[in-house]
C-alpha cells in the first residue's frame, strides 16, 4: 500500500447531550482492515497536528480512523460549560456507534491527555475494542483541576467561573468538578482487559510522567510503555507527533485483529471492490498501487475518486503521452514536454462532425448517442510544423486508442 495514501470524509452525529458533533473519517485507499477512534486533549480539537498525523498514519496502514470534536469544542455544537467527563465518555460511545454503522465498531482507541483518560474509561463500554493507546494521559481525572486551581473556590462558591485554558476563555461549572469525583480511573484500567500502550514524555510539565507510571501499574498485561523523549504535552514538534504515530501504528498491528497488512498475492489485473462506504465508492488495486473510484455527489456518490469514465479517459491520455514520448525519443525530436487532456461526453451521431459512417455503425446506443473522446495534445519544444503533424498522426497509434476504436471482447465469469 502506498505510504500515506488516504482520503477524508466528513461525518456528523448526535452527541450525548443531543448536539451535532462534527467528525472526520480518515480512510485508506485500499481495503479497510480495522477501525479506530482518536479522542483529542482537553479543550483541544480533532484538527490539532498530532491528531491529524496519527490518524493519517494509521489510515495509511489500512485503519479507518474517526476523530471528532467533543461537545462544545472545535466545530461541534453545544455548550462546553454543560459538559463533563461523563458526557465525554458518552460522546465516545456515540462516536463508536456511528463508526459501527458506517463500517465496523472500533477495535482501537487512541486518546490524548484527558482524551486518553476518556478512552480508558470508555473501552469497557465498546465491545469491539481490543487495544487502547494513551498519550500524556492523567492517571486521575481530578488532575484536570490543576488547569484552573486558582478558580476552584470561585466555582464552589458561585457554581461556575470563567477560566483561561490555552489562552482561551471557558466556563467551568460546579457539576464538572462533582462529576470528576465519580470516576475511579484506576479501577477502570484494572478491569479494562484490553492491550494497552502508554506514551508519555518525561518532561511533560502539564501531566507529569508519574501519571504514566500509575496507569501502567494499574493495567494488566499485555501492556507497553514508550517514552516520548523531548516532547511537550501537545506534541507540537512535528517529529514527536510522527514518532508517536509510527509507534502506535506498529504496536496496534500486533494486538488488533486485522491490523496486520496482509501479504496477499499481487492481482494479475485490476482488482476493484466495494469499500462499504457510500453507494458507489470502490477501492482499486493494480499491482502494488491502490486508488479509489467513485461517483459525484450529484448522483449519490461521495466524490472521493475518479469515475469509471474518468479512468478510461486517463488511460487514453496516459497511453497517448507515453506513445508520443517513445516516438520523439526514437526520432530524436527536440520535444521538451508532452501533455494530453482528454474530454469525454456523449453526443448524438449526427452532431459528431469528425465521425465517419464506419465510426457510427454499431456504436450508437439506443438513444442514438455515441461516446466522444477529444484529446488536446500539447507539445513543447523547437518543432517544425511537419514534426508536429507527424506526432499528431502517431497519437492514433496509441494502443489504448486502437483498442477503443477497434473494439474488444469482454468475458465475464462468476468466481468464489
C-alpha positions in Angstrom: 0.0 0.0 0.0 1.3 3.4 -0.9 2.5 5.4 2.1 0.1 8.0 3.4 -2.4 7.1 0.7 -5.6 8.2 2.4 -8.8 10.1 1.8 -11.0 12.0 4.3 -14.8 12.1 4.7 -16.8 14.4 7.0 -19.3 12.9 9.4 -21.8 14.4 11.8 -23.6 12.5 14.6 -25.6 13.3 17.7 -23.6 13.6 20.9 -24.5 12.6 24.5 -26.2 16.0 25.1 -28.2 15.9 21.9 -25.9 18.3 19.9 -24.5 17.7 16.5 -20.8 16.6 16.7 -18.5 17.0 13.8 -16.0 14.3 12.8 -13.5 13.4 10.1 -13.1 9.8 8.9 -9.6 9.1 7.5 -9.8 6.2 5.1 -7.2 4.1 3.4 -7.2 3.9 -0.4 -7.4 0.2 -0.2 -9.2 -2.5 1.9 -10.2 -1.4 5.4 -8.6 -3.9 7.8 -9.5 -2.3 11.1 -11.2 0.7 12.6 -10.1 3.2 15.3 -11.2 6.4 17.1 -8.9 9.2 18.2 -10.0 11.3 21.2 -8.4 14.8 21.5 -7.0 16.5 24.5 -8.9 18.8 27.0 -10.3 21.9 25.2 -8.4 21.0 22.0 -10.0 19.8 18.7 -9.8 16.9 16.3 -7.7 19.1 13.9 -4.5 19.6 16.0 -1.4 18.4 14.3 -0.9 15.3 16.5 -4.5 14.1 15.9 -4.3 14.6 12.1 -0.9 12.9 11.7 -1.7 9.9 13.9 -5.0 9.4 12.0 -3.3 9.7 8.6 -0.5 7.3 9.6 -3.0 4.7 10.8 -5.1 5.1 7.7 -2.0 4.6 5.5 -1.7 1.1 7.1 -5.3 0.1 6.5 -7.2 1.6 9.5 -10.3 3.7 9.1 -9.8 6.3 11.7 -12.5 8.6 13.2 -11.6 11.8 15.0 -14.2 14.1 16.3 -14.7 17.3 18.4 -16.3 16.7 21.8 -19.4 18.7 22.6 -18.9 22.4 22.6 -15.4 22.2 21.1 -13.9 22.7 17.6 -16.7 22.7 15.1 -19.1 20.7 17.2 -22.3 22.2 18.5 -23.3 22.6 22.2 -22.1 24.5 25.2 -18.8 23.3 26.7 -20.0 24.6 30.1 -22.7 21.8 30.2 -20.2 19.0 29.5 -18.2 16.9 32.0 -16.1 13.8 31.9 -19.1 11.5 31.9 -20.5 13.3 28.8 -17.1 12.9 27.1 -17.3 9.2 27.7 -20.8 9.1 26.3 -19.7 11.1 23.3 -17.0 8.5 22.6 -19.6 5.7 22.8 -21.9 7.6 20.4 -18.9 8.0 18.1 -18.3 4.3 18.2 -22.0 3.7 17.4 -21.6 5.9 14.3 -18.4 4.2 13.2 -20.1 0.8 13.7 -23.0 1.8 11.5 -20.7 3.2 8.7 -18.0 0.4 8.8 -17.5 -1.5 12.0 -17.0 -0.8 15.7 -13.6 0.5 16.7 -11.0 -2.1 17.6 -8.5 0.5 18.6 -8.9 3.7 20.8 -6.3 6.4 20.9 -6.6 9.2 23.4 -4.5 12.4 24.1 -4.3 13.9 27.6 -7.9 13.9 29.1 -8.9 12.2 25.9 -6.6 9.4 27.0 -8.4 9.1 30.3 -11.7 9.1 28.4 -10.7 6.2 26.1 -9.5 4.2 29.2 -12.9 4.8 30.8 -14.9 4.1 27.6 -13.1 1.0 26.5 -15.3 -1.4 28.5 -18.4 0.2 27.0 -17.4 -0.5 23.4 -17.4 -4.3 22.8 -15.2 -4.3 19.7 -12.2 -2.6 21.3 -9.1 -4.8 21.5 -6.4 -2.2 22.2 -6.0 1.3 23.8 -3.2 3.8 23.4 -2.9 6.9 25.6 -0.6 9.9 25.0 0.2 12.2 28.0 -2.9 10.9 29.9 -3.6 11.7 33.6 -3.9 8.7 35.9 -6.6 10.5 37.9 -9.2 12.7 36.1 -9.2 15.1 39.0 -5.7 16.1 37.8 -7.5 18.4 35.3 -8.4 20.7 38.2 -4.7 21.9 38.2 -5.5 23.7 35.0 -7.8 26.1 36.8 -6.9 25.6 40.5 -7.0 29.4 41.2 -10.7 29.5 40.4 -11.7 26.4 42.4 -13.0 28.4 45.3 -15.0 30.7 43.0 -16.5 27.7 41.2 -17.5 26.2 44.6 -19.0 29.5 45.8 -20.7 30.7 42.7 -21.5 27.5 40.9 -19.3 28.4 38.0 -16.4 30.5 36.9 -14.7 31.6 33.7 -11.2 30.2 33.4 -8.4 30.6 30.8 -7.2 27.4 29.2 -4.6 27.6 26.4 -5.2 31.3 26.2 -9.0 30.9 25.6 -11.9 31.5 28.0 -14.0 28.6 29.1 -16.8 28.4 31.7 -16.4 25.6 34.2 -19.4 24.7 36.3 -19.5 23.0 39.7 -21.2 20.0 38.2 -18.0 19.4 36.2 -16.0 19.1 39.4 -18.6 16.9 41.0 -18.6 14.6 38.1 -14.9 14.1 38.2 -15.2 12.8 41.8 -17.5 10.0 40.5 -14.7 8.4 38.4 -12.0 6.0 39.7 -9.8 5.6 36.7 -7.5 3.0 38.4 -10.4 0.6 38.8 -11.5 1.1 35.2 -7.9 0.5 34.0 -7.5 -2.7 36.1 -10.8 -4.1 34.8 -10.3 -3.0 31.2 -9.0 -6.3 29.8 -7.5 -4.7 26.7 -4.0 -4.4 25.3 -2.6 -1.0 26.5 0.2 1.2 25.3 1.1 4.2 27.4 3.1 7.0 25.7 4.4 9.9 27.8 7.1 12.4 27.8 9.4 12.6 30.9 9.5 16.4 30.6 5.7 16.8 30.3 5.0 19.8 32.6 1.2 19.6 32.1 0.7 16.0 33.1 3.7 14.6 34.9 5.5 11.4 34.0 4.3 9.9 37.3 0.9 9.6 35.8 2.2 7.2 33.1 3.7 5.0 35.9 0.4 4.9 37.8 -1.6 3.9 34.6 1.0 1.3 33.7 0.9 -0.2 37.2 -2.9 -0.3 37.3 -3.1 -2.1 34.0 -2.8 -5.8 33.4 -0.8 -7.4 30.6 -0.4 -7.0 27.7 0.9 -3.5 28.4 3.7 -1.4 27.0 5.3 1.9 27.8 7.0 4.3 25.3 8.9 7.4 26.4 8.3 10.4 24.2 11.7 12.0 25.0 11.9 15.8 24.4 8.2 16.0 23.5 5.9 18.6 25.1 2.4 17.8 26.2 0.7 18.7 23.0 3.3 17.1 20.7 3.7 20.4 18.9 7.0 19.3 17.4 6.3 17.6 14.1 9.0 14.9 14.7 7.5 13.9 18.1 4.0 13.6 16.6 5.4 11.5 13.7 7.3 9.2 16.1 4.1 8.7 18.3 2.1 7.9 15.1 4.6 5.3 13.8 4.9 3.6 17.2 1.2 3.3 17.7 0.7 2.0 14.2 3.4 -0.7 14.6 2.1 -1.7 18.0 -1.6 -1.8 17.0 -0.8 -4.2 14.2 0.2 -6.8 16.8 -2.9 -6.5 19.0 -5.7 -5.6 16.7 -7.4 -8.3 14.7 -6.9 -7.4 11.0 -4.3 -4.8 11.9 -1.5 -6.6 10.0 -1.1 -5.6 6.4 -1.9 -8.8 4.5 0.8 -10.2 2.3 -1.7 -11.1 -0.4 -0.7 -12.2 -3.9 -0.5 -9.3 -6.3 -3.6 -9.4 -8.5 -2.8 -10.2 -12.2 -5.1 -7.4 -13.3 -7.1 -4.6 -11.8 -8.9 -5.6 -8.6 -12.0 -3.4 -7.9 -14.2 -4.0 -4.8 -16.7 -2.0 -2.7 -15.4 -0.4 0.4 -18.8 -0.4 2.1 -18.8 3.4 2.3 -21.3 5.3 0.3 -23.2 3.9 -2.6 -20.5 3.7 -5.2 -17.1 4.0 -3.5 -14.7 1.2 -4.6 -11.1 0.6 -3.9 -8.9 -0.2 -6.9 -5.7 -2.3 -6.6 -3.4 -2.6 -9.6 -0.2 -4.4 -8.8 1.1 -2.6 -5.7 -0.8 0.6 -6.4 -4.1 1.5 -4.7 -6.7 4.0 -5.7 -10.3 4.9 -5.2 -13.2 5.0 -7.7 -16.4 6.8 -7.0 -19.2 8.9 -8.5 -20.0 12.6 -7.9 -22.3 13.6 -5.1 -24.9 14.8 -7.6 -25.6 11.1 -8.5 -25.4 9.7 -5.0 -21.6 9.1 -4.7 -19.1 10.5 -2.2 -16.8 12.1 -4.8 -13.7 10.5 -3.3 -12.2 9.4 -6.5 -12.4 9.5 -10.3 -15.4 7.9 -12.1 -15.0 4.8 -14.3 -15.2 7.1 -17.4 -12.5 9.3 -15.8 -10.3 6.3 -15.5 -11.0 5.4 -19.2 -10.0 9.0 -20.2 -6.9 8.7 -18.0 -5.9 5.5 -19.7 -6.2 7.2 -23.2 -4.3 10.3 -22.1 -1.5 8.4 -20.4 -1.1 6.0 -23.4 -1.1 8.9 -25.8 1.6 10.8 -23.9 3.8 7.7 -23.5 3.5 6.8 -27.1 4.5 10.2 -28.3 7.5 10.2 -25.9 8.7 6.9 -27.3 8.4 8.2 -30.9 10.0 11.5 -30.1 13.0 9.8 -28.4 13.3 7.3 -31.3 13.3 10.1 -33.9 15.5 12.3 -31.7 12.9 15.1 -31.9 13.5 18.1 -29.6 10.3 17.5 -27.5 10.7 19.1 -24.1 7.3 18.3 -22.6 4.1 16.4 -23.6 0.7 16.6 -22.0 -2.6 15.3 -23.1 -6.0 16.5 -21.8 -8.9 14.1 -22.6 -12.5 15.3 -22.7 -15.4 12.9 -22.7 -19.1 13.3 -23.4 -21.9 11.5 -25.1 -23.2 13.1 -28.3 -25.7 12.3 -31.0 -24.1 10.7 -34.0 -25.5 13.4 -36.2 -23.6 16.0 -34.1 -20.3 14.3 -34.4 -18.6 16.1 -37.3 -15.4 14.1 -37.1 -17.2 10.7 -37.2 -17.3 8.7 -40.4 -20.1 6.3 -41.3 -17.9 3.4 -40.1 -17.4 5.1 -36.8 -21.1 5.5 -36.2 -22.1 2.0 -37.4 -22.9 -0.2 -34.5 -21.5 2.2 -31.9 -24.6 4.3 -31.1 -26.7 3.3 -28.1 -30.5 3.0 -28.0 -30.8 6.8 -27.9 -28.6 7.3 -30.9 -25.7 8.6 -28.8 -22.0 7.7 -29.0 -19.1 8.3 -26.7 -16.8 11.0 -28.0 -13.3 11.4 -26.5 -11.4 14.5 -27.5 -7.6 14.7 -27.0 -6.0 18.1 -26.5 -2.3 17.4 -27.0 0.4 20.0 -26.0 3.9 19.6 -27.4 6.7 21.9 -26.1 9.9 22.2 -28.0 11.5 23.6 -31.1 9.5 21.5 -33.5 8.7 22.2 -37.2 5.1 22.0 -38.4 6.0 18.8 -40.2 7.2 17.2 -36.9 4.0 18.3 -35.1 1.8 16.8 -37.8 3.8 13.6 -37.6 3.4 13.4 -33.8 -0.3 14.0 -34.2 -0.6 11.1 -36.6 1.4 8.9 -34.2 -1.0 9.7 -31.4 -3.5 7.5 -33.2 -1.1 4.6 -32.9 -1.5 4.6 -29.1 -2.6 1.0 -28.1 -5.4 2.2 -25.9 -6.7 4.4 -28.7 -6.7 1.4 -31.1 -8.4 -0.8 -28.5 -11.2 1.8 -28.1 -11.6 2.3 -31.8 -11.4 -1.3 -32.9 -13.3 -2.8 -30.0 -12.5 -5.7 -27.7 -14.1 -8.7 -26.2 -15.2 -8.8 -22.5 -15.6 -12.2 -20.9 -17.4 -12.4 -17.6 -17.3 -15.4 -15.2 -18.5 -15.9 -11.6 -15.8 -17.0 -9.2 -15.7 -18.0 -5.5 
